[in-house]
């Protein structure tokens, strides 16, 4: 079953997929996309060169699955990243 995502959702999914700290597990929890579905979305939404660079980057990252991460890396984002404005 293919989910319908808003443009904002797609933009955030792409942003999360490019971030080194964001695991594929976090994307699945937030958007219900498995790895193969994420690859299809990225292939559809990115230019060919950008998709190729992302795939190379993803293949070389040992942080993409939470179970493969070293102890101590528990967040999917930097502690400074989501500060609320007053």
mmCIF file as gemmi writes it, N, C-alpha and C atoms, coordinates in Angstrom:
data_model
loop_
_atom_site.group_PDB
_atom_site.id
_atom_site.type_symbol
_atom_site.label_atom_id
_atom_site.label_alt_id
_atom_site.label_comp_id
_atom_site.label_asym_id
_atom_site.label_entity_id
_atom_site.label_seq_id
_atom_site.pdbx_PDB_ins_code
_atom_site.Cartn_x
_atom_site.Cartn_y
_atom_site.Cartn_z
_atom_site.occupancy
_atom_site.B_iso_or_equiv
_atom_site.pdbx_formal_charge
_atom_site.auth_seq_id
_atom_site.auth_asym_id
_atom_site.pdbx_PDB_model_num
ATOM 1 N N . UNK Axp A 1 ? 0.841 -1.191 0 1 0 ? 1 A 1
ATOM 2 C CA . UNK Axp A 1 ? 0 0 0 1 0 ? 1 A 1
ATOM 3 C C . UNK Axp A 1 ? 0.878 1.244 0 1 0 ? 1 A 1
ATOM 4 N N . UNK Axp A 2 ? 0.696 2.124 -0.944 1 0 ? 2 A 1
ATOM 5 C CA . UNK Axp A 2 ? 1.485 3.352 -1.068 1 0 ? 2 A 1
ATOM 6 C C . UNK Axp A 2 ? 0.823 4.462 -0.268 1 0 ? 2 A 1
ATOM 7 N N . UNK Axp A 3 ? 1.596 5.088 0.599 1 0 ? 3 A 1
ATOM 8 C CA . UNK Axp A 3 ? 1.077 6.183 1.397 1 0 ? 3 A 1
ATOM 9 C C . UNK Axp A 3 ? 1.165 7.478 0.612 1 0 ? 3 A 1
ATOM 10 N N . UNK Axp A 4 ? 0.245 8.378 0.887 1 0 ? 4 A 1
ATOM 11 C CA . UNK Axp A 4 ? 0.279 9.709 0.29 1 0 ? 4 A 1
ATOM 12 C C . UNK Axp A 4 ? 0.966 10.635 1.279 1 0 ? 4 A 1
ATOM 13 N N . UNK Axp A 5 ? 1.996 11.298 0.818 1 0 ? 5 A 1
ATOM 14 C CA . UNK Axp A 5 ? 2.718 12.237 1.657 1 0 ? 5 A 1
ATOM 15 C C . UNK Axp A 5 ? 2.541 13.642 1.11 1 0 ? 5 A 1
ATOM 16 N N . UNK Axp A 6 ? 2.48 14.609 2.011 1 0 ? 6 A 1
ATOM 17 C CA . UNK Axp A 6 ? 2.437 16.005 1.598 1 0 ? 6 A 1
ATOM 18 C C . UNK Axp A 6 ? 3.833 16.407 1.116 1 0 ? 6 A 1
ATOM 19 N N . UNK Axp A 7 ? 3.92 17.56 0.474 1 0 ? 7 A 1
ATOM 20 C CA . UNK Axp A 7 ? 5.226 18.067 0.047 1 0 ? 7 A 1
ATOM 21 C C . UNK Axp A 7 ? 6.13 18.288 1.253 1 0 ? 7 A 1
ATOM 22 N N . UNK Axp A 8 ? 5.535 18.736 2.357 1 0 ? 8 A 1
ATOM 23 C CA . UNK Axp A 8 ? 6.31 18.928 3.591 1 0 ? 8 A 1
ATOM 24 C C . UNK Axp A 8 ? 6.852 17.603 4.11 1 0 ? 8 A 1
ATOM 25 N N . UNK Axp A 9 ? 6.031 16.559 4.079 1 0 ? 9 A 1
ATOM 26 C CA . UNK Axp A 9 ? 6.471 15.229 4.506 1 0 ? 9 A 1
ATOM 27 C C . UNK Axp A 9 ? 7.635 14.742 3.642 1 0 ? 9 A 1
ATOM 28 N N . UNK Axp A 10 ? 7.487 14.873 2.343 1 0 ? 10 A 1
ATOM 29 C CA . UNK Axp A 10 ? 8.534 14.414 1.421 1 0 ? 10 A 1
ATOM 30 C C . UNK Axp A 10 ? 9.828 15.176 1.672 1 0 ? 10 A 1
ATOM 31 N N . UNK Axp A 11 ? 9.712 16.478 1.867 1 0 ? 11 A 1
ATOM 32 C CA . UNK Axp A 11 ? 10.897 17.293 2.145 1 0 ? 11 A 1
ATOM 33 C C . UNK Axp A 11 ? 11.579 16.836 3.428 1 0 ? 11 A 1
ATOM 34 N N . UNK Axp A 12 ? 10.791 16.559 4.462 1 0 ? 12 A 1
ATOM 35 C CA . UNK Axp A 12 ? 11.367 16.116 5.744 1 0 ? 12 A 1
ATOM 36 C C . UNK Axp A 12 ? 11.967 14.72 5.623 1 0 ? 12 A 1
ATOM 37 N N . UNK Axp A 13 ? 11.326 13.829 4.898 1 0 ? 13 A 1
ATOM 38 C CA . UNK Axp A 13 ? 11.859 12.479 4.701 1 0 ? 13 A 1
ATOM 39 C C . UNK Axp A 13 ? 13.214 12.552 4.002 1 0 ? 13 A 1
ATOM 40 N N . UNK Axp A 14 ? 13.305 13.371 2.955 1 0 ? 14 A 1
ATOM 41 C CA . UNK Axp A 14 ? 14.574 13.528 2.235 1 0 ? 14 A 1
ATOM 42 C C . UNK Axp A 14 ? 15.636 14.102 3.167 1 0 ? 14 A 1
ATOM 43 N N . UNK Axp A 15 ? 15.264 15.107 3.945 1 0 ? 15 A 1
ATOM 44 C CA . UNK Axp A 15 ? 16.203 15.706 4.9 1 0 ? 15 A 1
ATOM 45 C C . UNK Axp A 15 ? 16.699 14.66 5.897 1 0 ? 15 A 1
ATOM 46 N N . UNK Axp A 16 ? 15.784 13.868 6.437 1 0 ? 16 A 1
ATOM 47 C CA . UNK Axp A 16 ? 16.151 12.835 7.4 1 0 ? 16 A 1
ATOM 48 C C . UNK Axp A 16 ? 17.055 11.788 6.759 1 0 ? 16 A 1
ATOM 49 N N . UNK Axp A 17 ? 16.755 11.414 5.518 1 0 ? 17 A 1
ATOM 50 C CA . UNK Axp A 17 ? 17.538 10.389 4.829 1 0 ? 17 A 1
ATOM 51 C C . UNK Axp A 17 ? 18.966 10.863 4.579 1 0 ? 17 A 1
ATOM 52 N N . UNK Axp A 18 ? 19.172 12.155 4.364 1 0 ? 18 A 1
ATOM 53 C CA . UNK Axp A 18 ? 20.512 12.692 4.126 1 0 ? 18 A 1
ATOM 54 C C . UNK Axp A 18 ? 21.304 12.87 5.41 1 0 ? 18 A 1
ATOM 55 N N . UNK Axp A 19 ? 20.607 13.044 6.548 1 0 ? 19 A 1
ATOM 56 C CA . UNK Axp A 19 ? 21.296 13.27 7.823 1 0 ? 19 A 1
ATOM 57 C C . UNK Axp A 19 ? 22.028 12.007 8.269 1 0 ? 19 A 1
ATOM 58 N N . UNK Axp A 20 ? 23.26 12.174 8.713 1 0 ? 20 A 1
ATOM 59 C CA . UNK Axp A 20 ? 24.036 11.03 9.185 1 0 ? 20 A 1
ATOM 60 C C . UNK Axp A 20 ? 23.465 10.432 10.463 1 0 ? 20 A 1
ATOM 61 N N . UNK Axp A 21 ? 22.922 11.245 11.318 1 0 ? 21 A 1
ATOM 62 C CA . UNK Axp A 21 ? 22.44 10.761 12.615 1 0 ? 21 A 1
ATOM 63 C C . UNK Axp A 21 ? 21.087 10.062 12.538 1 0 ? 21 A 1
ATOM 64 N N . UNK Axp A 22 ? 20.332 10.297 11.492 1 0 ? 22 A 1
ATOM 65 C CA . UNK Axp A 22 ? 18.995 9.723 11.402 1 0 ? 22 A 1
ATOM 66 C C . UNK Axp A 22 ? 19.065 8.305 10.864 1 0 ? 22 A 1
ATOM 67 N N . UNK Axp A 23 ? 18.565 7.372 11.65 1 0 ? 23 A 1
ATOM 68 C CA . UNK Axp A 23 ? 18.58 5.972 11.223 1 0 ? 23 A 1
ATOM 69 C C . UNK Axp A 23 ? 17.384 5.673 10.312 1 0 ? 23 A 1
ATOM 70 N N . UNK Axp A 24 ? 17.511 4.599 9.567 1 0 ? 24 A 1
ATOM 71 C CA . UNK Axp A 24 ? 16.391 4.143 8.748 1 0 ? 24 A 1
ATOM 72 C C . UNK Axp A 24 ? 15.229 3.722 9.647 1 0 ? 24 A 1
ATOM 73 N N . UNK Axp A 25 ? 15.547 3.258 10.84 1 0 ? 25 A 1
ATOM 74 C CA . UNK Axp A 25 ? 14.515 2.865 11.8 1 0 ? 25 A 1
ATOM 75 C C . UNK Axp A 25 ? 13.675 4.07 12.225 1 0 ? 25 A 1
ATOM 76 N N . UNK Axp A 26 ? 14.312 5.232 12.396 1 0 ? 26 A 1
ATOM 77 C CA . UNK Axp A 26 ? 13.597 6.451 12.779 1 0 ? 26 A 1
ATOM 78 C C . UNK Axp A 26 ? 12.657 6.899 11.658 1 0 ? 26 A 1
ATOM 79 N N . UNK Axp A 27 ? 13.116 6.786 10.426 1 0 ? 27 A 1
ATOM 80 C CA . UNK Axp A 27 ? 12.259 7.147 9.287 1 0 ? 27 A 1
ATOM 81 C C . UNK Axp A 27 ? 11.068 6.199 9.228 1 0 ? 27 A 1
ATOM 82 N N . UNK Axp A 28 ? 11.304 4.929 9.479 1 0 ? 28 A 1
ATOM 83 C CA . UNK Axp A 28 ? 10.207 3.951 9.485 1 0 ? 28 A 1
ATOM 84 C C . UNK Axp A 28 ? 9.196 4.278 10.598 1 0 ? 28 A 1
ATOM 85 N N . UNK Axp A 29 ? 9.699 4.587 11.787 1 0 ? 29 A 1
ATOM 86 C CA . UNK Axp A 29 ? 8.792 4.908 12.901 1 0 ? 29 A 1
ATOM 87 C C . UNK Axp A 29 ? 7.96 6.156 12.617 1 0 ? 29 A 1
ATOM 88 N N . UNK Axp A 30 ? 8.567 7.151 11.993 1 0 ? 30 A 1
ATOM 89 C CA . UNK Axp A 30 ? 7.864 8.411 11.753 1 0 ? 30 A 1
ATOM 90 C C . UNK Axp A 30 ? 6.96 8.387 10.527 1 0 ? 30 A 1
ATOM 91 N N . UNK Axp A 31 ? 7.366 7.675 9.484 1 0 ? 31 A 1
ATOM 92 C CA . UNK Axp A 31 ? 6.631 7.744 8.215 1 0 ? 31 A 1
ATOM 93 C C . UNK Axp A 31 ? 6.188 6.388 7.67 1 0 ? 31 A 1
ATOM 94 N N . UNK Axp A 32 ? 6.576 5.304 8.324 1 0 ? 32 A 1
ATOM 95 C CA . UNK Axp A 32 ? 6.141 3.983 7.886 1 0 ? 32 A 1
ATOM 96 C C . UNK Axp A 32 ? 6.817 3.497 6.615 1 0 ? 32 A 1
ATOM 97 N N . UNK Axp A 33 ? 7.963 4.085 6.257 1 0 ? 33 A 1
ATOM 98 C CA . UNK Axp A 33 ? 8.685 3.683 5.049 1 0 ? 33 A 1
ATOM 99 C C . UNK Axp A 33 ? 9.788 2.698 5.394 1 0 ? 33 A 1
ATOM 100 N N . UNK Axp A 34 ? 9.742 1.532 4.788 1 0 ? 34 A 1
ATOM 101 C CA . UNK Axp A 34 ? 10.831 0.572 4.924 1 0 ? 34 A 1
ATOM 102 C C . UNK Axp A 34 ? 11.963 1.009 4.007 1 0 ? 34 A 1
ATOM 103 N N . UNK Axp A 35 ? 13.123 0.399 4.155 1 0 ? 35 A 1
ATOM 104 C CA . UNK Axp A 35 ? 14.304 0.816 3.403 1 0 ? 35 A 1
ATOM 105 C C . UNK Axp A 35 ? 14.073 0.802 1.891 1 0 ? 35 A 1
ATOM 106 N N . UNK Axp A 36 ? 13.451 -0.262 1.369 1 0 ? 36 A 1
ATOM 107 C CA . UNK Axp A 36 ? 13.226 -0.329 -0.083 1 0 ? 36 A 1
ATOM 108 C C . UNK Axp A 36 ? 12.242 0.74 -0.552 1 0 ? 36 A 1
ATOM 109 N N . UNK Axp A 37 ? 11.247 1.074 0.281 1 0 ? 37 A 1
ATOM 110 C CA . UNK Axp A 37 ? 10.296 2.121 -0.062 1 0 ? 37 A 1
ATOM 111 C C . UNK Axp A 37 ? 10.966 3.499 -0.029 1 0 ? 37 A 1
ATOM 112 N N . UNK Axp A 38 ? 11.859 3.688 0.931 1 0 ? 38 A 1
ATOM 113 C CA . UNK Axp A 38 ? 12.604 4.942 1.022 1 0 ? 38 A 1
ATOM 114 C C . UNK Axp A 38 ? 13.481 5.118 -0.218 1 0 ? 38 A 1
ATOM 115 N N . UNK Axp A 39 ? 14.136 4.057 -0.648 1 0 ? 39 A 1
ATOM 116 C CA . UNK Axp A 39 ? 14.976 4.127 -1.845 1 0 ? 39 A 1
ATOM 117 C C . UNK Axp A 39 ? 14.155 4.544 -3.061 1 0 ? 39 A 1
ATOM 118 N N . UNK Axp A 40 ? 12.955 3.976 -3.193 1 0 ? 40 A 1
ATOM 119 C CA . UNK Axp A 40 ? 12.091 4.333 -4.325 1 0 ? 40 A 1
ATOM 120 C C . UNK Axp A 40 ? 11.662 5.798 -4.258 1 0 ? 40 A 1
ATOM 121 N N . UNK Axp A 41 ? 11.306 6.26 -3.065 1 0 ? 41 A 1
ATOM 122 C CA . UNK Axp A 41 ? 10.909 7.656 -2.896 1 0 ? 41 A 1
ATOM 123 C C . UNK Axp A 41 ? 12.066 8.586 -3.247 1 0 ? 41 A 1
ATOM 124 N N . UNK Axp A 42 ? 13.262 8.266 -2.749 1 0 ? 42 A 1
ATOM 125 C CA . UNK Axp A 42 ? 14.434 9.095 -3.018 1 0 ? 42 A 1
ATOM 126 C C . UNK Axp A 42 ? 14.76 9.089 -4.516 1 0 ? 42 A 1
ATOM 127 N N . UNK Axp A 43 ? 14.646 7.95 -5.146 1 0 ? 43 A 1
ATOM 128 C CA . UNK Axp A 43 ? 14.938 7.85 -6.578 1 0 ? 43 A 1
ATOM 129 C C . UNK Axp A 43 ? 13.964 8.696 -7.387 1 0 ? 43 A 1
ATOM 130 N N . UNK Axp A 44 ? 12.71 8.712 -6.954 1 0 ? 44 A 1
ATOM 131 C CA . UNK Axp A 44 ? 11.677 9.48 -7.653 1 0 ? 44 A 1
ATOM 132 C C . UNK Axp A 44 ? 11.857 10.98 -7.441 1 0 ? 44 A 1
ATOM 133 N N . UNK Axp A 45 ? 12.222 11.37 -6.24 1 0 ? 45 A 1
ATOM 134 C CA . UNK Axp A 45 ? 12.232 12.791 -5.879 1 0 ? 45 A 1
ATOM 135 C C . UNK Axp A 45 ? 13.554 13.51 -6.15 1 0 ? 45 A 1
ATOM 136 N N . UNK Axp A 46 ? 14.662 12.779 -6.171 1 0 ? 46 A 1
ATOM 137 C CA . UNK Axp A 46 ? 15.969 13.409 -6.359 1 0 ? 46 A 1
ATOM 138 C C . UNK Axp A 46 ? 16.411 13.34 -7.812 1 0 ? 46 A 1
ATOM 139 N N . UNK Axp A 47 ? 17.309 14.244 -8.177 1 0 ? 47 A 1
ATOM 140 C CA . UNK Axp A 47 ? 17.955 14.144 -9.486 1 0 ? 47 A 1
ATOM 141 C C . UNK Axp A 47 ? 18.827 12.901 -9.462 1 0 ? 47 A 1
ATOM 142 N N . UNK Axp A 48 ? 19.117 12.381 -10.628 1 0 ? 48 A 1
ATOM 143 C CA . UNK Axp A 48 ? 19.865 11.117 -10.725 1 0 ? 48 A 1
ATOM 144 C C . UNK Axp A 48 ? 21.204 11.176 -9.987 1 0 ? 48 A 1
ATOM 145 N N . UNK Axp A 49 ? 21.956 12.25 -10.193 1 0 ? 49 A 1
ATOM 146 C CA . UNK Axp A 49 ? 23.258 12.391 -9.532 1 0 ? 49 A 1
ATOM 147 C C . UNK Axp A 49 ? 23.131 12.47 -8.022 1 0 ? 49 A 1
ATOM 148 N N . UNK Axp A 50 ? 22.116 13.185 -7.548 1 0 ? 50 A 1
ATOM 149 C CA . UNK Axp A 50 ? 21.897 13.302 -6.104 1 0 ? 50 A 1
ATOM 150 C C . UNK Axp A 50 ? 21.525 11.95 -5.507 1 0 ? 50 A 1
ATOM 151 N N . UNK Axp A 51 ? 20.689 11.207 -6.226 1 0 ? 51 A 1
ATOM 152 C CA . UNK Axp A 51 ? 20.305 9.876 -5.751 1 0 ? 51 A 1
ATOM 153 C C . UNK Axp A 51 ? 21.532 8.96 -5.676 1 0 ? 51 A 1
ATOM 154 N N . UNK Axp A 52 ? 22.366 9.006 -6.699 1 0 ? 52 A 1
ATOM 155 C CA . UNK Axp A 52 ? 23.575 8.176 -6.726 1 0 ? 52 A 1
ATOM 156 C C . UNK Axp A 52 ? 24.493 8.523 -5.556 1 0 ? 52 A 1
ATOM 157 N N . UNK Axp A 53 ? 24.687 9.813 -5.299 1 0 ? 53 A 1
ATOM 158 C CA . UNK Axp A 53 ? 25.513 10.238 -4.16 1 0 ? 53 A 1
ATOM 159 C C . UNK Axp A 53 ? 24.917 9.767 -2.838 1 0 ? 53 A 1
ATOM 160 N N . UNK Axp A 54 ? 23.597 9.87 -2.696 1 0 ? 54 A 1
ATOM 161 C CA . UNK Axp A 54 ? 22.932 9.437 -1.467 1 0 ? 54 A 1
ATOM 162 C C . UNK Axp A 54 ? 23.113 7.935 -1.25 1 0 ? 54 A 1
ATOM 163 N N . UNK Axp A 55 ? 22.962 7.152 -2.316 1 0 ? 55 A 1
ATOM 164 C CA . UNK Axp A 55 ? 23.125 5.697 -2.199 1 0 ? 55 A 1
ATOM 165 C C . UNK Axp A 55 ? 24.545 5.341 -1.784 1 0 ? 55 A 1
ATOM 166 N N . UNK Axp A 56 ? 25.549 5.999 -2.376 1 0 ? 56 A 1
ATOM 167 C CA . UNK Axp A 56 ? 26.942 5.739 -1.998 1 0 ? 56 A 1
ATOM 168 C C . UNK Axp A 56 ? 27.161 6.092 -0.539 1 0 ? 56 A 1
ATOM 169 N N . UNK Axp A 57 ? 26.632 7.226 -0.133 1 0 ? 57 A 1
ATOM 170 C CA . UNK Axp A 57 ? 26.779 7.681 1.249 1 0 ? 57 A 1
ATOM 171 C C . UNK Axp A 57 ? 26.093 6.707 2.208 1 0 ? 57 A 1
ATOM 172 N N . UNK Axp A 58 ? 24.928 6.249 1.82 1 0 ? 58 A 1
ATOM 173 C CA . UNK Axp A 58 ? 24.168 5.333 2.671 1 0 ? 58 A 1
ATOM 174 C C . UNK Axp A 58 ? 24.879 3.986 2.811 1 0 ? 58 A 1
ATOM 175 N N . UNK Axp A 59 ? 25.463 3.497 1.736 1 0 ? 59 A 1
ATOM 176 C CA . UNK Axp A 59 ? 26.163 2.21 1.768 1 0 ? 59 A 1
ATOM 177 C C . UNK Axp A 59 ? 27.383 2.248 2.686 1 0 ? 59 A 1
ATOM 178 N N . UNK Axp A 60 ? 28.011 3.41 2.771 1 0 ? 60 A 1
ATOM 179 C CA . UNK Axp A 60 ? 29.224 3.551 3.577 1 0 ? 60 A 1
ATOM 180 C C . UNK Axp A 60 ? 28.96 3.91 5.029 1 0 ? 60 A 1
ATOM 181 N N . UNK Axp A 61 ? 27.703 4.127 5.388 1 0 ? 61 A 1
ATOM 182 C CA . UNK Axp A 61 ? 27.39 4.548 6.751 1 0 ? 61 A 1
ATOM 183 C C . UNK Axp A 61 ? 27.043 3.351 7.634 1 0 ? 61 A 1
ATOM 184 N N . UNK Axp A 62 ? 27.718 3.25 8.766 1 0 ? 62 A 1
ATOM 185 C CA . UNK Axp A 62 ? 27.42 2.187 9.724 1 0 ? 62 A 1
ATOM 186 C C . UNK Axp A 62 ? 26.368 2.639 10.743 1 0 ? 62 A 1
ATOM 187 N N . UNK Axp A 63 ? 25.857 3.851 10.591 1 0 ? 63 A 1
ATOM 188 C CA . UNK Axp A 63 ? 24.874 4.382 11.532 1 0 ? 63 A 1
ATOM 189 C C . UNK Axp A 63 ? 23.439 4.248 11.028 1 0 ? 63 A 1
ATOM 190 N N . UNK Axp A 64 ? 23.246 3.706 9.847 1 0 ? 64 A 1
ATOM 191 C CA . UNK Axp A 64 ? 21.916 3.711 9.238 1 0 ? 64 A 1
ATOM 192 C C . UNK Axp A 64 ? 20.905 2.808 9.952 1 0 ? 64 A 1
ATOM 193 N N . UNK Axp A 65 ? 21.371 1.787 10.642 1 0 ? 65 A 1
ATOM 194 C CA . UNK Axp A 65 ? 20.471 0.932 11.422 1 0 ? 65 A 1
ATOM 195 C C . UNK Axp A 65 ? 20.85 1.065 12.89 1 0 ? 65 A 1
ATOM 196 N N . UNK Axp A 66 ? 19.864 1.291 13.726 1 0 ? 66 A 1
ATOM 197 C CA . UNK Axp A 66 ? 20.131 1.518 15.148 1 0 ? 66 A 1
ATOM 198 C C . UNK Axp A 66 ? 20.878 0.353 15.786 1 0 ? 66 A 1
ATOM 199 N N . UNK Axp A 67 ? 20.597 -0.856 15.349 1 0 ? 67 A 1
ATOM 200 C CA . UNK Axp A 67 ? 21.25 -2.025 15.953 1 0 ? 67 A 1
ATOM 201 C C . UNK Axp A 67 ? 22.75 -2.077 15.651 1 0 ? 67 A 1
ATOM 202 N N . UNK Axp A 68 ? 23.194 -1.371 14.613 1 0 ? 68 A 1
ATOM 203 C CA . UNK Axp A 68 ? 24.612 -1.366 14.244 1 0 ? 68 A 1
ATOM 204 C C . UNK Axp A 68 ? 25.385 -0.194 14.853 1 0 ? 68 A 1
ATOM 205 N N . UNK Axp A 69 ? 24.676 0.698 15.523 1 0 ? 69 A 1
ATOM 206 C CA . UNK Axp A 69 ? 25.321 1.877 16.083 1 0 ? 69 A 1
ATOM 207 C C . UNK Axp A 69 ? 26.122 1.532 17.329 1 0 ? 69 A 1
ATOM 208 N N . UNK Axp A 70 ? 27.208 2.258 17.531 1 0 ? 70 A 1
ATOM 209 C CA . UNK Axp A 70 ? 27.958 2.079 18.777 1 0 ? 70 A 1
ATOM 210 C C . UNK Axp A 70 ? 27.129 2.566 19.967 1 0 ? 70 A 1
ATOM 211 N N . UNK Axp A 71 ? 27.416 2.039 21.127 1 0 ? 71 A 1
ATOM 212 C CA . UNK Axp A 71 ? 26.731 2.514 22.336 1 0 ? 71 A 1
ATOM 213 C C . UNK Axp A 71 ? 26.979 4.004 22.483 1 0 ? 71 A 1
ATOM 214 N N . UNK Axp A 72 ? 25.979 4.713 22.951 1 0 ? 72 A 1
ATOM 215 C CA . UNK Axp A 72 ? 26.126 6.139 23.171 1 0 ? 72 A 1
ATOM 216 C C . UNK Axp A 72 ? 25.489 6.992 22.093 1 0 ? 72 A 1
ATOM 217 N N . UNK Axp A 73 ? 25.253 6.428 20.91 1 0 ? 73 A 1
ATOM 218 C CA . UNK Axp A 73 ? 24.553 7.181 19.867 1 0 ? 73 A 1
ATOM 219 C C . UNK Axp A 73 ? 23.096 6.761 19.938 1 0 ? 73 A 1
ATOM 220 N N . UNK Axp A 74 ? 22.311 7.587 20.602 1 0 ? 74 A 1
ATOM 221 C CA . UNK Axp A 74 ? 20.916 7.227 20.822 1 0 ? 74 A 1
ATOM 222 C C . UNK Axp A 74 ? 19.948 8.185 20.152 1 0 ? 74 A 1
ATOM 223 N N . UNK Axp A 75 ? 20.414 9.374 19.769 1 0 ? 75 A 1
ATOM 224 C CA . UNK Axp A 75 ? 19.511 10.354 19.161 1 0 ? 75 A 1
ATOM 225 C C . UNK Axp A 75 ? 19.644 10.31 17.645 1 0 ? 75 A 1
ATOM 226 N N . UNK Axp A 76 ? 18.569 10.756 16.994 1 0 ? 76 A 1
ATOM 227 C CA . UNK Axp A 76 ? 18.59 10.861 15.538 1 0 ? 76 A 1
ATOM 228 C C . UNK Axp A 76 ? 18.895 12.286 15.103 1 0 ? 76 A 1
ATOM 229 N N . UNK Axp A 77 ? 19.2 13.147 16.056 1 0 ? 77 A 1
ATOM 230 C CA . UNK Axp A 77 ? 19.482 14.542 15.724 1 0 ? 77 A 1
ATOM 231 C C . UNK Axp A 77 ? 20.44 15.116 16.747 1 0 ? 77 A 1
ATOM 232 N N . UNK Axp A 78 ? 21.043 16.216 16.385 1 0 ? 78 A 1
ATOM 233 C CA . UNK Axp A 78 ? 21.96 16.911 17.275 1 0 ? 78 A 1
ATOM 234 C C . UNK Axp A 78 ? 21.169 17.574 18.405 1 0 ? 78 A 1
ATOM 235 N N . UNK Axp A 79 ? 21.724 17.606 19.603 1 0 ? 79 A 1
ATOM 236 C CA . UNK Axp A 79 ? 21.013 18.201 20.744 1 0 ? 79 A 1
ATOM 237 C C . UNK Axp A 79 ? 20.721 19.68 20.524 1 0 ? 79 A 1
ATOM 238 N N . UNK Axp A 80 ? 21.45 20.336 19.647 1 0 ? 80 A 1
ATOM 239 C CA . UNK Axp A 80 ? 21.253 21.762 19.357 1 0 ? 80 A 1
ATOM 240 C C . UNK Axp A 80 ? 20.265 21.993 18.205 1 0 ? 80 A 1
ATOM 241 N N . UNK Axp A 81 ? 19.843 20.948 17.536 1 0 ? 81 A 1
ATOM 242 C CA . UNK Axp A 81 ? 19.1 21.082 16.286 1 0 ? 81 A 1
ATOM 243 C C . UNK Axp A 81 ? 17.68 21.61 16.466 1 0 ? 81 A 1
ATOM 244 N N . UNK Axp A 82 ? 16.953 21.15 17.452 1 0 ? 82 A 1
ATOM 245 C CA . UNK Axp A 82 ? 15.549 21.505 17.572 1 0 ? 82 A 1
ATOM 246 C C . UNK Axp A 82 ? 15.306 22.361 18.807 1 0 ? 82 A 1
ATOM 247 N N . UNK Axp A 83 ? 15.772 23.573 18.768 1 0 ? 83 A 1
ATOM 248 C CA . UNK Axp A 83 ? 15.515 24.521 19.856 1 0 ? 83 A 1
ATOM 249 C C . UNK Axp A 83 ? 14.274 25.318 19.504 1 0 ? 83 A 1
ATOM 250 N N . UNK Axp A 84 ? 13.408 25.462 20.481 1 0 ? 84 A 1
ATOM 251 C CA . UNK Axp A 84 ? 12.167 26.187 20.255 1 0 ? 84 A 1
ATOM 252 C C . UNK Axp A 84 ? 12.396 27.676 20.44 1 0 ? 84 A 1
ATOM 253 N N . UNK Axp A 85 ? 11.782 28.465 19.565 1 0 ? 85 A 1
ATOM 254 C CA . UNK Axp A 85 ? 11.879 29.92 19.665 1 0 ? 85 A 1
ATOM 255 C C . UNK Axp A 85 ? 10.841 30.405 20.664 1 0 ? 85 A 1
ATOM 256 N N . UNK Axp A 86 ? 11.233 31.424 21.419 1 0 ? 86 A 1
ATOM 257 C CA . UNK Axp A 86 ? 10.288 31.984 22.401 1 0 ? 86 A 1
ATOM 258 C C . UNK Axp A 86 ? 9.536 33.127 21.801 1 0 ? 86 A 1
